């Protein structure tokens, strides 16, 4: 598979801090049918919605997954919690050299690397009785392109206002722009709002290299309630538009379709959506601006088309949109 387009992004367009007024982010509206692009603010996104739309939000909550530890030798090592395997055993990423048997420490807890996986991650065992003890010492897991340490502001803004179910190691960033007031305004227009849960994992921060485009696509847990499934299926039957907020929401919904309907379930998805994929349920998407060759960008191009999205990104750079987690927003309609 050819790489999804590359682009040169000036460092000043990589947003390092969130807007204190979430809804003041720029909004690019991209029309798939006629190729038109409109520039607006996110606080006006309701202008592009109607009672013919259903808005699907991911209510996952980010856990404090970043642990800054020290080795037995005194050197620093960064542990990034990916997924809990058992009460005190986690699948993790490690920044710094990690090897089997290596021990590391963080205040009252200690850990030991017990396995290296084929995908480059590790399995570690902690010496804790209470599984919540590990997360107590963690920090907000800001992505590596945010070149600063986590601050108090991140505890609020690297979380959606509707976050409820703990389990993500990355924020579902497309939803960071919503406020409770904006959601109320959207609902007053007759737009139905429903929630799913998909815990953002390593898939959410994965960037493909040329030699491993489809290897080691990691899994993510998701859940769709019976109530949400019923609302979505009735809406689809009435030919309403299904607006997914975030690429994770798309994966969740598309992984749950059987014979044209959404099935209420808990499960694991390893669905990789790329250009050529035929969408079964979602036909509109709210998303941020993503890294070149990332899983997010593959999915966005699958829905919007490579050429149109590439043009939109060039325009975003020209118009000085902010990129990535704390950046601006795109609405593909």
C-alpha positions in Angstrom: 0.0 0.0 0.0 1.2 3.5 -0.8 1.8 5.8 2.1 -1.0 8.2 2.9 0.3 11.6 1.9 3.2 13.3 3.6 3.4 17.0 4.4 5.8 19.5 6.0 4.2 21.0 9.0 5.8 24.1 10.6 6.4 23.5 14.3 4.3 26.5 15.3 1.2 24.7 13.9 1.6 21.8 16.3 -0.6 23.0 19.2 1.2 22.7 22.6 -1.6 24.0 24.8 -5.4 23.7 24.7 -7.7 26.6 24.1 -9.3 27.6 27.4 -12.5 28.1 25.5 -12.7 24.7 23.8 -15.4 25.7 21.3 -13.3 28.6 19.9 -11.2 26.2 17.8 -11.2 26.7 14.1 -13.5 24.4 12.1 -13.0 23.3 8.5 -16.1 21.9 6.9 -15.3 19.6 3.9 -18.1 18.6 1.6 -17.4 15.2 -0.1 -20.1 15.7 -2.7 -19.0 19.0 -4.3 -15.5 19.4 -2.9 -16.2 22.7 -1.3 -14.4 23.8 1.9 -15.8 26.2 4.4 -13.9 27.9 7.2 -15.7 28.6 10.5 -15.4 28.2 14.3 -16.3 25.0 16.2 -18.9 26.9 18.2 -20.9 27.2 15.0 -20.8 23.5 14.1 -24.6 23.2 14.8 -25.1 25.3 11.6 -24.1 22.2 9.7 -26.4 19.8 11.5 -30.2 19.2 11.5 -32.8 16.9 12.8 -31.7 14.5 10.0 -28.4 13.9 12.0 -27.4 11.7 14.9 -24.3 12.6 16.8 -22.3 9.7 18.2 -19.8 10.5 21.0 -17.1 8.4 22.7 -17.5 8.6 26.5 -14.1 7.0 27.3 -12.0 8.6 30.0 -8.2 9.0 29.9 -6.3 7.4 32.7 -3.0 8.8 34.1 -0.9 6.4 32.0 2.5 8.0 32.0 5.0 6.9 34.7 8.4 8.6 35.0 10.5 6.0 36.8 14.1 5.4 37.7 16.2 2.3 37.0 18.2 0.4 39.5 21.3 2.1 38.0 19.7 5.5 38.7 19.0 6.4 35.1 15.5 7.5 34.0 13.0 5.4 32.2 9.5 6.3 31.0 6.7 3.7 31.2 3.6 4.3 29.2 0.7 2.1 30.3 -1.2 0.5 27.3 -3.4 -2.2 28.6 -4.0 -4.1 31.9 -3.4 -7.8 31.4 -4.0 -8.8 35.0 -4.3 -7.1 38.4 -0.6 -6.1 38.5 0.6 -7.0 35.0 0.4 -4.4 32.2 1.3 -4.2 28.5 3.4 -1.0 28.2 5.6 1.1 25.9 9.0 2.1 27.2 10.9 5.2 26.3 14.5 4.5 27.0 16.3 1.1 26.8 14.3 -1.7 28.2 15.4 -5.4 28.6 14.0 -8.5 30.1 14.6 -8.6 33.9 15.2 -4.9 34.2 13.7 -3.3 37.4 12.4 0.2 37.8 10.9 2.3 40.6 8.4 5.1 41.2 8.0 6.2 44.8 6.3 3.3 46.6 6.0 1.0 43.6 8.4 -1.2 41.7 8.2 -2.9 38.4 10.0 -5.5 36.4 10.1 -6.2 32.6 9.1 -9.8 32.0 8.6 -9.9 28.3 9.2 -8.0 25.0 6.5 -8.4 22.4 6.9 -8.6 18.7 5.3 -5.2 18.2 7.9 -3.5 20.3 5.9 -3.2 23.5 6.7 -4.9 26.8 4.9 -6.8 29.5 5.8 -5.6 33.0 4.8 -6.8 36.5 4.3 -4.4 39.4 4.7 -5.2 43.1 1.2 -3.8 44.1 -1.7 -5.3 46.0 -4.1 -2.6 44.9 -4.4 -2.3 41.1 -5.4 1.3 41.4 -2.1 2.1 43.1 -0.3 2.1 39.7 -2.4 4.8 38.2 -2.2 6.9 41.3 1.4 7.8 40.4 0.8 8.4 36.8 0.6 11.6 34.8 -1.6 12.7 31.9 -0.3 10.8 28.9 0.3 13.7 26.5 1.5 12.6 23.1 5.2 13.0 22.2 4.7 15.9 19.8 3.6 18.1 22.8 7.0 19.1 23.9 6.4 19.9 27.6 5.6 18.1 30.8 1.9 17.6 31.8 0.4 20.5 33.8 -2.7 20.9 35.9 -4.5 22.4 32.8 -4.2 19.0 31.1 -6.1 17.2 33.7 -9.1 19.2 32.6 -8.6 19.8 28.9 -7.1 16.5 27.8 -10.5 15.0 28.7 -13.9 15.5 27.0 -16.6 17.2 29.1 -18.7 13.9 28.8 -15.8 11.5 29.7 -17.2 8.8 32.0 -15.7 5.3 31.6 -12.0 5.0 32.5 -9.7 3.1 30.2 -8.0 5.3 27.5 -4.3 6.1 27.2 -5.0 8.8 24.7 -7.9 11.3 24.5 -10.6 11.0 21.9 -9.4 14.4 20.7 -12.2 15.1 18.2 -14.5 15.5 21.1 -12.3 18.0 23.1 -14.0 20.9 21.4 -17.5 20.3 22.7 -18.9 22.1 25.7 -22.0 21.1 27.6 -23.7 24.3 26.3 -22.8 23.5 22.7 -24.2 20.0 23.0 -27.4 21.4 24.4 -27.6 23.8 21.4 -27.1 20.9 19.0 -29.9 18.9 20.7 -32.2 21.8 20.5 -31.9 21.7 16.7 -33.3 18.2 16.9 -30.0 16.3 16.6 -30.1 13.1 18.6 -27.0 12.5 20.7 -25.9 9.0 21.8 -22.8 7.5 23.4 -20.5 4.6 22.7 -17.3 3.6 24.5 -14.0 2.8 22.8 -10.9 2.9 25.0 -8.2 4.6 22.9 -5.1 2.4 22.9 -1.8 2.1 21.1 -3.7 2.0 17.7 -4.6 5.6 18.4 -0.9 6.8 18.5 0.4 4.4 15.8 2.2 5.8 12.7 2.9 3.2 10.0 6.3 2.8 8.4 6.7 1.7 4.8 7.6 -1.8 5.7 4.9 -2.5 8.3 1.8 -0.7 7.0 -0.6 -3.4 8.1 1.5 -5.5 10.5 0.8 -5.4 14.3 -2.4 -3.4 14.1 -3.3 -3.3 17.8 -6.7 -4.0 19.3 -9.0 -1.7 21.3 -11.9 -2.5 23.6 -15.4 -1.1 22.8 -18.9 -1.3 24.1 -22.3 -0.3 22.6 -25.4 -0.4 24.8 -28.7 -1.8 23.7 -30.3 1.6 23.9 -27.7 3.2 21.7 -27.9 0.4 19.2 -31.7 0.7 19.0 -31.5 4.5 18.5 -28.9 4.2 15.8 -30.7 1.4 13.9 -34.0 3.3 13.9 -32.2 6.5 12.7 -30.4 4.6 9.9 -33.7 3.1 8.8 -35.1 6.6 8.5 -32.1 7.5 6.4 -30.6 9.9 9.0 -27.0 10.8 8.8 -24.7 9.1 11.4 -22.0 11.6 12.5 -19.1 9.9 14.3 -17.1 12.1 16.6 -13.6 10.8 16.2 -11.9 7.9 14.3 -12.3 5.7 17.4 -16.0 6.1 17.2 -16.0 5.1 13.5 -14.0 1.9 14.3 -16.4 1.1 17.1 -19.6 1.5 14.9 -18.2 -0.1 11.8 -16.9 -3.1 13.9 -20.4 -3.6 15.3 -22.4 -3.8 12.0 -24.0 -7.2 11.1 -26.3 -7.5 8.2 -26.7 -3.7 8.0 -27.6 -3.1 11.7 -25.6 -2.2 14.8 -25.4 -5.0 17.3 -25.2 -4.1 21.0 -22.0 -5.7 22.3 -18.8 -5.5 24.2 -15.8 -6.6 22.3 -12.3 -6.0 20.8 -11.8 -4.4 17.4 -8.7 -4.7 15.2 -10.4 -3.1 12.2 -8.0 -1.1 10.1 -10.0 1.3 7.8 -8.1 2.5 4.8 -9.0 3.9 1.3 -11.2 1.5 -0.5 -13.1 0.5 2.6 -16.9 0.6 2.1 -18.5 2.3 5.1 -21.6 0.4 6.4 -23.0 2.9 8.9 -21.0 6.1 9.3 -21.4 8.8 6.6 -20.1 12.0 8.4 -17.1 12.6 10.6 -15.8 15.2 13.1 -12.1 14.8 13.5 -8.8 16.7 14.2 -5.8 17.1 11.8 -3.6 14.1 12.0 0.0 12.9 11.6 1.1 11.8 8.1 0.7 8.0 7.6 -1.1 7.5 10.9 -4.1 5.2 11.4 -6.3 8.2 11.9 -5.3 9.7 8.5 -5.9 6.4 6.7 -9.4 6.4 8.0 -10.1 10.0 7.2 -8.9 9.5 3.7 -11.1 6.4 3.4 -14.2 8.5 4.1 -13.2 11.8 2.4 -11.0 10.6 -0.4 -7.2 11.0 -0.6 -7.2 13.9 -3.0 -9.8 16.0 -1.2 -8.3 15.5 2.2 -4.8 16.2 0.9 -6.1 19.5 -0.6 -7.8 20.3 2.7 -4.6 19.7 4.7 -2.6 22.0 2.3 -5.3 24.6 2.8 -5.2 24.1 6.6 -1.4 24.7 6.7 -1.8 27.8 4.5 -4.6 29.1 6.8 -2.5 28.3 9.9 -4.9 25.8 11.4 -3.5 24.1 14.5 -2.7 20.4 14.2 -2.9 17.2 16.3 -4.4 16.6 19.8 -4.9 20.2 21.0 -5.4 21.5 17.5 -8.4 22.5 15.3 -11.2 20.5 13.8 -12.5 19.2 10.5 -16.1 18.2 9.8 -16.4 15.9 6.8 -20.0 16.0 5.5 
